[in-house]
């Protein structure tokens, strides 16, 4: 009986080693895909935010909900660039303009 328990224990250990190796291999393949997804989402969010800022520069009016959506997009954008370890000063400047326009239009703090 003890012999069977030792065999089962060694099989469990072997399976654990195999699973760890598979996870490592999968992570090596998935990490570049996740990074590419992050870059694509970052670019999409950046475009939406800059388009919104451009619209404001052109004198267009926007609803409170549209502003809130842009603020949400910017928070997502910030999380992504932090994860990618990059910065973007230009977008920060445009977000400050968006915040100021929001304050003038709707009052309150953003």
C-alpha positions, 0 to 999 in steps of 0.5 A: 500500500505504501508503495502505491502511495509513493507512486501516486505521489511521484505521478502528482509531482511529475504532473505538477512539473509538466503543468508548470512548464506548460504555463511558462510556455503559454505565458511566453506566447500570450504576453506579446499578444497582450502587449499588442492588445494594450497598444491597440487599445491605447491608440484607440483611446488616445484617438477618441480623447484627442478627437473629443478635445479637437471638437471642443477646440472647434466650439462644439458642445458636449453632454455631461455623459460624453465628458464622463465617458472621456474621463473614463477612457482617460483612466483606462488609457493611464492604466495601459500606459503605466502597464506599458511603462510609457508616457504621453505629455501631449494627451495630458495637456489636452485632458487638462483642456477638457477638464477646464472646459467641463468645469466652465460648462458644468461647474464642479470638480473633475 
